[in-house]
Amino acid sequence: MTRHNTLYDSVVKRSCISLLFLLLLLSTNIYAQTSTISGIVTDRSGDPIPGVTILLKNSLVGTTSDFDGHYKIEINNSSDILVFSYVGMVTEEVTVGARSTIDISLAEDMIKLEELVVIGYGSQDKKDVTGSVSVVGSEDLESRPNTQVGSLIQGKVAGVQVQASSGKPSQGISMRIRGTNSINAGSEPLYVVDGVPTADTRSLSPSDIESISVLKDASAAAIYGAQGANGVVLITTKKGTSTKPTVSLDIYGGINEVWRTQEVLNGEQYRDLMTEMGYNTDWENYQNNTDWQNEVFQTGYTQNYQLAISGKSDKTNYYISGGFTGTQGAVRSSEMNRANFKVNIDQEVNDWLKLGTRLSYVDYNDVDVKDNQAVNQGGVLLGALTTPAVIGIYNDDGTFTSNPFQDWENPIASTDGSQRGFNNKRFLGNLYAEITFLRDFKFKTNIGIDNNTDKYDYFLDPYRTSYGRALNGQSIVSQNNNSYYIFDNTLSYDKTLGKHKIQGLVGAVVQKYHWQSSTIERRNFASDAISTPNGGSEIAAATATEAEKANSSFIGRVNYAFNNKYLLTANIRMDGSSAFGPQNRWGIFPSFSAGWRISEEAFLESVEIISDLKFRAGYGIVGNDNIGTYAYMGKVGSGANYPIGGATQPGSYPASIENQKLKWEESEQTNIGLDVGLVQDRIELTVDAYIKRTSDLLLNAPLPRSTGYDNAIQNIGALENKGIEFNLNTVNVDKEVRWSTNFNISFNRNEVTNLVGQEIYTGSIAGRGEAIQIKEGQSLGVIYGYEFLGVDPQTGNAYYMGSNGESRFSPSPDDRTIIGNANPDFIYGFTNTLSWKGITLNIFFQGSQGNEMLNATRIDTEGMTDAKSQTTAVLRRWKRPGDVTDIPKSSQGNTDNSRISTRFVEDASYLRLKALTIGYDLPSNLLEKIRVGSFRVYATGENLWTLTNYSGYDPEVNQGGNSNTVLGIDYGTYPQTRSIIFGANISF
């Protein structure tokens, strides 16, 4: 099932072969002068390797290493050559010479180790895979430190777009596999951790992960049926690899900071602008010159400690770890802390029964900061840009200062003026039993759980902020208790008959979700001594909800290979979901794929340069049921209170219309791929072309007024994604200096192919309307607004293109058009790894090309409509007739000059040095002296350099987070940060 099982099986087989060699030696009379050679065999980490085969070259004389890696062998003369071989390791040949002791360290053979690929409910030889599957191995995961799993995938897998839509320590990762597949339903992939599906990867420690498999097309993901429409990410955690208990310690720490700031008006420039706009005050009271960006931004830090012990014996394999990660963000008050504990155990009870468990517990805490909001709504980033420099942080009484002309408090009130704490306690794990019978059959039963409880505590004291004074204090406590379990039983068959290789799988899966949430808000606090809700005398809100969802599934798969050349795979899954109506509760999701290993054909045997050549083709249907609970039901709403007898009585009302026919979204996918290996796989190229058509979208669409409802979830509309992906791995130099390269590039085109004639507008920008249009024939993420033509030199007003082709100072909504597209033309990643005598250098570039961004931050900082401070761009504003400029005049209370338009749409393409790591492994002779198995020190820089034309804080952000539709908007969004990290990996 994993490479470790393969290693174990090989140990047993090779031990038997070696025993046979020894028996032959004992039964043969050889009269020669002999001597004994002894030593120890280890891996590059210094761990002993049991079961290594040691042979005298060109003879039957041999032995194997014991469980501590020791061996002894008799030789005839000093010219004899010893051959050390072990599955997964590079075979070594050593001439004996005059030595009596030969210690050797074997290197991993990465080609062999990657032959097994984890797929849904099992594993498969890489050469037999017919679907589109990409693997991120331990070498990639360990190449740089990171606190989130998704960040380690970014730029490593073709066809996968990974974005942290902001740089907040608490921000999760948004991942899109081959584009966005829905409008209202979820588009995040299914994450499966050791067989247990989950939605949140923030609680996973990257140090515990062995490998990640990304199932990209339907032929690979169809085994997950209704949950596989957005792709599947299979995460496998670590196991023991050595018979000697190994203790490993991973430590790193570093700093992070914002890599770019904006030039804003100083005190004098702000006074001039306000005077021009008609604002008057006694400026003698406002003589500060505060740098608000300097106050909000800080040098943050990251620290990580991970301790693990692992090992294996004949029957037991174990991995136990515990760790702590702490991050203070580059924006004041933002932070994240995570403590994690993990236990992985596999136990062979006897030759037919195997038991195992994967358990993890995480205690996660963070403090969020509000971004994507204007300063008067608590937005910290826009507050840092638009708060006047002429005021200080605090008034004389300790309260926070505010804008001289409006009650807009400074951004420190948003970071320091309230207590905000989020805590999540999560238990994730599974327990399995595997029974082997009739030699070729295995039955596996598995039960997994994901239980988590999160709590949000908020307290705004009644004194320091104007909002707190208005409410006399505010306390909010929200709590969610979520539980999930999965129970699956599978029967697998694996048989090789001559040239025929057959693998089969059938099974049943049951899943159940349960959610509970409650919130209470109280106000009117007498003091700040008690911050919990009981300190407030007025209940402002109190709610409690509960919901359930269940899925039941039947799965089947057949893999067939003939003569190692012709490959077939068929999957089917039948899913039932309580989220849909009784008339369409069950869905059937099949897939088929085939492969032809052309390199195994006779006509290519003489072509030595080609080591592998495989053509793949697949087709399948997968589903999406990610729309929440009870979507098909006619729901009842509360809060429709009625006056009866002069008293208000609680009442309810019909909140939604029933739709018994509601069913799955379906994605029909076709994939064609080519795998090429050249020069003994020193050059590996994978090319995939695909088309995905998603139909029966779960869309919240309008209804005729005659129904009594405005809208309802319906199965209408369709999307299409099509694209091509390239992934190239090369070993450029493989001598004393080793240099390897990975390059991947992906092209995807998204189109709304059916929306039953309607148009949807979303992505609201304060005071300017919506910035995103969804319409048939267009991509999701199209930016919608006016075409800015310039500034009239006589009046200083902006003018725009009208729908009739004429310029207009006051365009109508009908004059709006497509002004940008947030979707990139292509995304790419480029990694180079060089190593020489223990020194390793890893250079990773990642980029996006052709995507555009609505820099809505500039609407606030160049609009000049109110008393907010502005950027220095407004210094070139129009002031008098005859001025020729691209910045209109100030216009107090009027947004005509700062409409959503091409003026604020920018090219957000970027090329970023995402990570640069230099590491050094201490030499083995030094390790022996200090009695350490391995010792690696390294330094990593992240986001060290960015090439972009984008003028905002960062081109890699999005106001809409992981939204399907609100793409490419920057409205005071927390930027990605630059980090410098130092660390060490030590094993004993």
MOMO-V118635 format. One record per pair of residues at least 24 apart in sequence whose ideal C-beta (glycine too) atoms are under 7 Angstrom apart, sorted by sequence separation. I is the first residue (numbers start at 1). GAP is how many residues later the second one is. D is the distance in whole Angstrom. If there is no record, write none. Layout:
# MOMO-V118635
I_GAP_D + I_GAP_D
This chain:
# MOMO-V118635
41_24_5 + 56_24_6 + 57_24_4 + 88_24_5 + 134_24_7 + 338_24_6 + 339_24_5 + 387_24_6 + 427_24_5 + 455_24_5 + 519_24_5 + 551_24_6 + 552_24_5 + 569_24_5 + 593_24_7 + 634_24_4 + 694_24_6 + 723_24_5 + 752_24_6 + 824_24_4 + 825_24_5 + 826_24_7 + 916_24_7 + 87_25_7 + 88_25_5 + 148_25_6 + 150_25_6 + 211_25_5 + 302_25_5 + 319_25_4 + 486_25_5 + 518_25_7 + 551_25_7 + 593_25_3 + 633_25_6 + 667_25_5 + 668_25_5 + 693_25_7 + 694_25_4 + 723_25_4 + 752_25_7 + 786_25_6 + 824_25_6 + 825_25_3 + 862_25_7 + 915_25_6 + 916_25_5 + 56_26_7 + 57_26_5 + 209_26_6 + 210_26_5 + 318_26_7 + 338_26_5 + 426_26_4 + 454_26_5 + 518_26_4 + 551_26_5 + 568_26_5 + 592_26_7 + 632_26_7 + 723_26_6 + 751_26_7 + 752_26_6 + 824_26_5 + 864_26_4 + 865_26_6 + 866_26_7 + 42_27_6 + 210_27_6 + 300_27_7 + 301_27_5 + 318_27_5 + 383_27_7 + 384_27_5 + 425_27_7 + 485_27_6 + 567_27_6 + 591_27_7 + 592_27_6 + 632_27_5 + 667_27_5 + 693_27_5 + 721_27_6 + 722_27_6 + 824_27_4 + 864_27_7 + 865_27_7 + 915_27_5 + 41_28_5 + 54_28_6 + 55_28_5 + 172_28_7 + 173_28_7 + 209_28_6 + 210_28_5 + 300_28_4 + 337_28_5 + 383_28_3 + 424_28_6 + 425_28_5 + 453_28_5 + 517_28_5 + 550_28_5 + 567_28_4 + 591_28_7 + 592_28_7 + 632_28_6 + 666_28_7 + 692_28_7 + 751_28_6 + 752_28_7 + 823_28_6 + 865_28_6 + 914_28_7 + 916_28_6 + 40_29_5 + 208_29_5 + 300_29_5 + 317_29_4 + 484_29_5 + 549_29_5 + 591_29_3 + 665_29_6 + 666_29_6 + 692_29_4 + 721_29_5 + 750_29_5 + 786_29_6 + 822_29_6 + 865_29_6 + 914_29_7 + 40_30_5 + 41_30_7 + 54_30_6 + 172_30_5 + 197_30_7 + 208_30_6 + 300_30_4 + 336_30_4 + 424_30_4 + 452_30_5 + 516_30_5 + 549_30_6 + 566_30_6 + 590_30_6 + 591_30_7 + 632_30_4 + 666_30_6 + 750_30_6 + 786_30_6 + 787_30_6 + 822_30_6 + 865_30_6 + 316_31_5 + 335_31_6 + 380_31_5 + 383_31_6 + 423_31_7 + 483_31_5 + 515_31_7 + 565_31_7 + 590_31_6 + 631_31_6 + 665_31_6 + 691_31_4 + 720_31_5 + 785_31_6 + 821_31_6 + 822_31_7 + 912_31_6 + 913_31_5 + 39_32_6 + 52_32_6 + 53_32_5 + 261_32_5 + 298_32_6 + 315_32_6 + 335_32_5 + 376_32_5 + 422_32_7 + 423_32_5 + 451_32_5 + 515_32_5 + 565_32_5 + 589_32_5 + 664_32_7 + 665_32_6 + 690_32_7 + 784_32_6 + 787_32_6 + 820_32_4 + 863_32_7 + 913_32_4 + 38_33_7 + 53_33_7 + 297_33_6 + 315_33_4 + 334_33_6 + 375_33_5 + 482_33_5 + 564_33_6 + 589_33_5 + 663_33_6 + 665_33_5 + 690_33_6 + 719_33_6 + 720_33_5 + 865_33_6 + 943_33_6 + 38_34_5 + 52_34_5 + 190_34_6 + 297_34_6 + 298_34_6 + 333_34_6 + 334_34_7 + 380_34_5 + 422_34_5 + 450_34_4 + 514_34_5 + 589_34_6 + 719_34_7 + 784_34_6 + 785_34_5 + 820_34_6 + 912_34_5 + 943_34_7 + 944_34_6 + 18_35_6 + 51_35_7 + 296_35_6 + 334_35_5 + 380_35_6 + 449_35_7 + 481_35_4 + 513_35_7 + 565_35_4 + 689_35_5 + 718_35_5 + 784_35_7 + 863_35_4 + 943_35_5 + 15_36_6 + 24_36_6 + 25_36_6 + 36_36_6 + 37_36_5 + 57_36_7 + 296_36_5 + 333_36_6 + 375_36_7 + 378_36_5 + 421_36_5 + 449_36_5 + 480_36_7 + 513_36_4 + 564_36_6 + 565_36_7 + 587_36_5 + 688_36_7 + 718_36_4 + 782_36_6 + 783_36_5 + 862_36_7 + 910_36_6 + 911_36_4 + 942_36_7 + 943_36_7 + 14_37_6 + 49_37_6 + 177_37_7 + 190_37_5 + 448_37_7 + 480_37_5 + 688_37_5 + 717_37_5 + 783_37_4 + 910_37_7 + 942_37_4 + 36_38_5 + 37_38_6 + 178_38_6 + 190_38_6 + 331_38_5 + 419_38_7 + 420_38_6 + 447_38_7 + 448_38_5 + 479_38_7 + 512_38_5 + 717_38_5 + 783_38_7 + 910_38_4 + 941_38_7 + 11_39_6 + 14_39_5 + 21_39_6 + 35_39_7 + 177_39_6 + 258_39_5 + 419_39_7 + 479_39_5 + 511_39_7 + 625_39_6 + 687_39_6 + 717_39_6 + 782_39_6 + 783_39_7 + 859_39_5 + 909_39_7 + 941_39_5 + 11_40_3 + 21_40_7 + 34_40_5 + 35_40_6 + 190_40_7 + 192_40_6 + 418_40_6 + 419_40_4 + 447_40_5 + 511_40_4 + 624_40_6 + 716_40_5 + 781_40_6 + 910_40_7 + 21_41_4 + 22_41_7 + 34_41_7 + 189_41_5 + 418_41_6 + 478_41_4 + 623_41_4 + 624_41_4 + 686_41_4 + 781_41_4 + 940_41_4 + 34_42_6 + 188_42_6 + 189_42_4 + 190_42_5 + 191_42_5 + 192_42_5 + 193_42_5 + 194_42_7 + 257_42_5 + 418_42_5 + 446_42_5 + 510_42_5 + 623_42_6 + 779_42_6 + 781_42_5 + 907_42_5 + 908_42_5 + 33_43_7 + 41_43_6 + 187_43_5 + 189_43_6 + 192_43_7 + 194_43_6 + 207_43_5 + 257_43_7 + 476_43_7 + 477_43_6 + 623_43_6 + 624_43_7 + 685_43_5 + 906_43_7 + 907_43_7 + 939_43_5 + 18_44_6 + 32_44_5 + 189_44_5 + 191_44_7 + 255_44_5 + 256_44_5 + 370_44_6 + 445_44_5 + 509_44_4 + 779_44_5 + 906_44_5 + 18_45_6 + 37_45_7 + 255_45_7 + 476_45_5 + 508_45_7 + 621_45_6 + 622_45_5 + 684_45_4 + 859_45_6 + 906_45_6 + 910_45_4 + 938_45_6 + 18_46_4 + 255_46_5 + 256_46_6 + 369_46_6 + 444_46_5 + 508_46_5 + 509_46_6 + 579_46_5 + 621_46_7 + 657_46_7 + 854_46_7 + 858_46_5 + 910_46_7 + 254_47_7 + 417_47_5 + 474_47_7 + 475_47_5 + 621_47_5 + 622_47_7 + 683_47_5 + 908_47_4 + 937_47_5 + 181_48_6 + 253_48_7 + 254_48_5 + 417_48_4 + 443_48_5 + 507_48_5 + 575_48_7 + 577_48_5 + 579_48_6 + 682_48_7 + 856_48_7 + 936_48_7 + 15_49_6 + 181_49_6 + 253_49_7 + 331_49_6 + 474_49_5 + 506_49_7 + 620_49_6 + 682_49_4 + 855_49_5 + 936_49_4 + 14_50_6 + 253_50_4 + 441_50_7 + 442_50_5 + 473_50_6 + 506_50_5 + 579_50_6 + 657_50_6 + 854_50_6 + 150_51_6 + 472_51_6 + 473_51_7 + 505_51_7 + 581_51_4 + 619_51_5 + 662_51_6 + 854_51_6 + 855_51_5 + 935_51_5 + 149_52_5 + 252_52_5 + 368_52_6 + 413_52_5 + 441_52_6 + 471_52_5 + 472_52_4 + 473_52_3 + 505_52_4 + 579_52_6 + 580_52_6 + 657_52_5 + 663_52_6 + 934_52_7 + 148_53_7 + 177_53_6 + 178_53_7 + 251_53_7 + 367_53_5 + 440_53_6 + 472_53_6 + 504_53_7 + 618_53_5 + 656_53_7 + 659_53_6 + 662_53_6 + 852_53_6 + 853_53_5 + 934_53_5 + 148_54_6 + 152_54_6 + 160_54_6 + 177_54_3 + 251_54_6 + 367_54_6 + 368_54_7 + 440_54_6 + 504_54_5 + 659_54_7 + 852_54_7 + 932_54_6 + 933_54_4 + 149_55_5 + 440_55_5 + 617_55_5 + 657_55_5 + 659_55_7 + 852_55_6 + 853_55_4 + 933_55_6 + 250_56_4 + 365_56_7 + 366_56_5 + 409_56_6 + 475_56_6 + 477_56_6 + 503_56_4 + 656_56_6 + 702_56_7 + 852_56_6 + 932_56_6 + 49_57_6 + 149_57_6 + 157_57_5 + 159_57_6 + 365_57_7 + 409_57_6 + 475_57_6 + 616_57_4 + 701_57_7 + 851_57_5 + 249_58_5 + 365_58_5 + 475_58_5 + 502_58_6 + 851_58_6 + 37_59_6 + 153_59_6 + 407_59_5 + 615_59_6 + 850_59_6 + 146_60_6 + 149_60_7 + 248_60_5 + 364_60_4 + 475_60_7 + 501_60_4 + 849_60_5 + 44_61_6 + 475_61_6 + 614_61_4 + 848_61_6 + 39_62_5 + 43_62_7 + 247_62_5 + 363_62_6 + 364_62_7 + 500_62_6 + 848_62_6 + 37_63_6 + 38_63_6 + 39_63_4 + 40_63_5 + 41_63_6 + 42_63_5 + 43_63_6 + 44_63_6 + 246_63_7 + 462_63_5 + 473_63_6 + 499_63_6 + 612_63_6 + 613_63_6 + 847_63_6 + 39_64_5 + 245_64_6 + 246_64_5 + 362_64_5 + 399_64_7 + 400_64_6 + 402_64_7 + 499_64_4 + 612_64_7 + 847_64_4 + 37_65_6 + 39_65_7 + 41_65_6 + 141_65_6 + 246_65_6 + 399_65_5 + 400_65_6 + 463_65_7 + 612_65_3 + 847_65_6 + 245_66_4 + 361_66_5 + 398_66_7 + 462_66_7 + 611_66_4 + 845_66_6 + 846_66_6 + 244_67_7 + 461_67_4 + 611_67_6 + 845_67_7 + 141_68_6 + 243_68_7 + 360_68_5 + 610_68_6 + 611_68_7 + 845_68_6 + 846_68_4 + 241_69_7 + 242_69_6 + 243_69_6 + 360_69_6 + 609_69_6 + 611_69_5 + 612_69_6 + 783_69_7 + 845_69_6 + 240_70_4 + 242_70_7 + 243_70_6 + 359_70_4 + 609_70_6 + 611_70_5 + 844_70_5 + 240_71_4 + 241_71_7 + 358_71_5 + 627_71_5 + 783_71_5 + 844_71_4 + 138_72_6 + 238_72_7 + 240_72_4 + 258_72_5 + 357_72_7 + 358_72_5 + 459_72_4 + 138_73_6 + 257_73_5 + 357_73_7 + 750_73_6 + 843_73_5 + 137_74_5 + 256_74_5 + 357_74_5 + 136_75_7 + 842_75_4 + 135_76_6 + 136_76_4 + 356_76_5 + 587_76_7 + 10_77_4 + 240_77_5 + 583_77_5 + 584_77_6 + 587_77_5 + 841_77_5 + 135_78_5 + 239_78_5 + 240_78_5 + 355_78_5 + 581_78_6 + 582_78_6 + 583_78_5 + 584_78_7 + 240_79_6 + 581_79_4 + 584_79_3 + 747_79_5 + 840_79_5 + 7_80_6 + 133_80_6 + 134_80_5 + 239_80_5 + 353_80_7 + 354_80_4 + 549_80_5 + 581_80_6 + 746_80_6 + 6_81_7 + 7_81_6 + 133_81_7 + 238_81_5 + 548_81_7 + 581_81_5 + 745_81_6 + 746_81_5 + 839_81_5 + 133_82_6 + 134_82_7 + 333_82_4 + 353_82_6 + 547_82_4 + 580_82_5 + 631_82_5 + 796_82_3 + 819_82_7 + 838_82_6 + 133_83_7 + 332_83_4 + 333_83_6 + 352_83_6 + 580_83_5 + 745_83_4 + 771_83_5 + 819_83_5 + 838_83_4 + 131_84_7 + 132_84_4 + 296_84_6 + 352_84_5 + 580_84_7 + 744_84_6 + 3_85_6 + 132_85_4 + 352_85_6 + 744_85_5 + 820_85_4 + 838_85_6 + 131_86_6 + 149_86_7 + 627_86_7 + 810_86_6 + 819_86_5 + 133_87_5 + 743_87_5 + 791_87_6 + 794_87_5 + 796_87_7 + 131_88_4 + 132_88_6 + 296_88_4 + 793_88_7 + 130_89_7 + 131_89_3 + 742_89_4 + 793_89_6 + 741_90_7 + 793_90_6 + 798_90_4 + 293_91_5 + 741_91_5 + 765_91_5 + 768_91_7 + 793_91_5 + 797_91_6 + 292_92_4 + 796_92_6 + 797_92_7 + 118_93_7 + 740_93_5 + 796_93_3 + 119_94_7 + 765_94_6 + 791_94_6 + 118_95_5 + 120_95_7 + 292_95_5 + 739_95_5 + 791_95_6 + 857_95_6 + 117_96_6 + 119_96_7 + 790_96_7 + 791_96_7 + 855_96_7 + 737_97_7 + 738_97_5 + 791_97_5 + 853_97_6 + 855_97_5 + 295_98_7 + 798_98_7 + 207_99_4 + 290_99_5 + 737_99_5 + 797_99_7 + 798_99_4 + 289_100_5 + 736_100_7 + 797_100_6 + 119_101_7 + 205_101_7 + 288_101_7 + 290_101_7 + 800_101_6 + 121_102_6 + 288_102_6 + 290_102_6 + 853_102_7 + 120_103_4 + 287_103_7 + 288_103_6 + 120_104_6 + 286_104_4 + 288_104_5 + 237_105_7 + 239_105_6 + 286_105_6 + 238_106_7 + 145_107_5 + 237_107_6 + 239_107_7 + 3_110_5 + 6_110_6 + 120_112_7 + 419_112_6 + 3_113_5 + 208_113_6 + 786_113_5 + 788_113_4 + 856_113_6 + 857_113_6 + 2_114_7 + 785_114_7 + 786_114_7 + 787_114_7 + 788_114_5 + 854_114_6 + 856_114_6 + 857_114_6 + 296_115_5 + 785_115_4 + 786_115_4 + 787_115_5 + 788_115_4 + 853_115_5 + 854_115_5 + 855_115_5 + 856_115_4 + 857_115_5 + 118_116_5 + 207_116_6 + 785_116_5 + 852_116_6 + 295_117_6 + 851_117_6 + 853_117_6 + 118_118_5 + 205_118_5 + 270_118_5 + 286_118_6 + 292_118_7 + 270_119_6 + 271_119_7 + 292_119_6 + 296_119_7 + 270_120_6 + 1_121_7 + 2_121_7 + 237_121_6 + 264_121_6 + 1_122_5 + 267_122_5 + 783_122_6 + 262_123_6 + 266_123_6 + 267_123_4 + 281_123_5 + 265_124_7 + 281_124_7 + 279_126_5 + 768_127_6 + 767_128_5 + 771_129_5 + 768_131_6 + 769_131_7 + 768_132_5 + 208_134_5 + 203_135_7 + 205_135_5 + 765_135_6 + 822_145_4 + 822_146_2 + 820_148_7 + 147_155_7 + 169_158_4 + 145_159_7 + 203_159_4 + 169_160_5 + 168_161_6 + 203_161_5 + 202_162_7 + 194_164_4 + 169_165_6 + 168_166_6 + 169_166_6 + 170_166_5 + 169_167_4 + 67_176_5 + 68_176_7 + 147_178_5 + 147_180_6 + 780_184_6 + 780_185_6 + 783_185_6 + 781_186_3 + 780_187_7 + 781_187_6 + 774_191_6 + 50_193_5 + 772_193_6 + 48_194_7 + 772_194_6 + 47_195_4 + 48_195_7 + 48_196_5 + 170_196_4 + 47_197_6 + 169_197_6 + 763_197_7 + 170_198_5 + 771_198_6 + 47_199_6 + 168_200_7 + 168_201_7 + 762_203_5 + 763_203_4 + 762_204_6 + 166_205_6 + 763_206_6 + 765_206_7 + 203_221_7 + 203_223_5 + 198_230_7 + 196_232_6 + 196_234_5 + 4_235_5 + 193_235_6 + 195_235_5 + 194_236_6 + 2_237_7 + 4_237_6 + 195_251_6 + 196_252_4 + 198_252_5 + 195_253_6 + 196_254_6 + 197_289_7 + 196_290_6 + 4_313_7 + 225_328_6 + 223_332_6 + 223_334_6 + 223_348_5 + 225_348_3 + 222_349_4 + 226_349_4 + 219_350_7 + 223_350_6 + 225_350_4 + 222_351_6 + 226_351_6 + 226_361_6 + 226_363_7 + 225_364_4 + 222_367_5 + 222_368_7 + 121_369_6 + 222_369_3 + 122_370_7 + 219_372_4 + 218_373_5 + 219_373_7 + 219_374_4 + 122_383_6 + 121_384_6 + 121_386_7 + 374_392_5 + 229_393_5 + 228_394_4 + 229_394_6 + 230_394_7 + 229_395_4 + 225_397_7 + 226_397_4 + 222_398_4 + 225_398_6 + 226_398_7 + 219_399_3 + 226_399_5 + 218_400_7 + 219_400_7 + 222_400_5 + 217_401_6 + 219_401_5 + 221_401_6 + 218_402_3 + 218_403_6 + 218_404_5 + 128_431_7 + 128_433_5 + 124_435_7 + 229_436_6 + 130_437_5 + 131_438_7 + 226_438_6 + 229_438_4 + 128_439_6 + 130_439_5 + 185_439_5 + 186_440_3 + 185_441_5 + 182_442_6 + 185_442_5 + 181_443_7 + 184_443_7 + 218_449_7 + 218_451_4 + 217_452_6 + 219_452_6 + 217_454_4 + 406_461_5 + 131_462_5 + 405_462_4 + 130_463_4 + 130_464_6 + 403_464_5 + 130_465_4 + 127_470_7 + 217_473_6 + 386_474_6 + 382_475_7 + 386_475_6 + 385_476_5 + 382_478_6 + 185_480_6 + 389_480_7 + 388_481_5 + 386_482_4 + 387_482_6 + 182_483_6 + 386_483_5 + 130_486_5 + 181_486_6 + 374_486_6 + 385_486_7 + 131_487_6 + 130_488_6 + 375_493_7 + 181_511_7 + 178_512_6 + 182_512_7 + 181_513_5 + 185_513_5 + 178_514_6 + 183_514_6 + 184_514_6 + 182_515_6 + 184_515_5 + 183_516_6 + 184_516_5 + 159_529_7 + 183_534_7 + 181_538_6 + 132_539_5 + 181_540_7 + 132_541_6 + 179_542_3 + 178_543_6 + 178_545_6 + 132_556_5 + 159_566_4 + 158_567_4 + 158_568_6 + 158_569_4 + 179_569_5 + 111_570_6 + 178_570_6 + 180_570_6 + 179_571_5 + 158_586_4 + 157_587_7 + 158_587_7 + 159_587_5 + 277_587_7 + 372_587_5 + 158_588_5 + 279_588_6 + 382_590_3 + 183_591_7 + 273_591_7 + 381_591_4 + 381_592_7 + 274_593_7 + 379_593_5 + 381_593_6 + 273_597_7 + 270_599_5 + 372_599_5 + 373_599_7 + 180_600_5 + 372_600_6 + 273_601_7 + 371_601_6 + 372_601_6 + 371_602_5 + 371_603_5 + 265_604_5 + 264_605_6 + 265_605_6 + 369_605_7 + 269_606_7 + 264_607_5 + 265_607_6 + 263_608_6 + 264_608_7 + 262_609_6 + 263_609_4 + 277_613_5 + 276_614_6 + 278_614_6 + 277_615_5 + 273_617_7 + 331_643_6 + 330_647_5 + 161_666_6 + 156_673_6 + 155_674_3 + 302_677_7 + 302_679_7 + 259_684_6 + 246_687_7 + 259_687_7 + 155_689_7 + 155_691_4 + 154_692_6 + 260_693_6 + 258_695_7 + 144_698_7 + 143_699_5 + 258_717_6 + 259_718_7 + 258_719_6 + 259_719_4 + 257_720_6 + 256_721_4 + 257_721_6 + 256_722_7 + 256_723_4 + 255_724_7 + 254_725_6 + 255_725_6 + 254_726_5 + 254_727_3 + 253_728_7 + 254_728_6 + 252_729_5 + 253_729_6 + 252_730_7 + 252_731_3 + 251_732_6 + 251_733_5 + 250_735_5 + 248_737_7 + 249_737_5 + 248_738_7 + 248_739_4 + 247_740_7 + 246_741_6 + 247_741_4 + 155_759_6 + 144_771_5 + 144_773_5 + 143_774_6 + 188_774_6 + 187_777_5 + 183_781_6 + 182_782_6 + 183_782_6 + 180_784_5 + 174_787_7 + 174_788_4 + 166_791_6 + 165_792_6 + 163_793_7 + 165_793_4 + 145_795_6 + 163_795_7 + 144_796_5 + 165_796_5 + 165_797_7 + 168_806_5 + 166_807_5 + 167_807_5 + 166_808_4 + 167_808_5 + 167_809_4 + 167_810_5 + 164_812_7 + 105_819_7 + 145_836_6 + 145_838_6 + 46_878_7 + 46_881_6 + 47_886_6 + 46_887_4 + 45_888_5 + 46_888_5 + 45_889_4 + 45_942_6
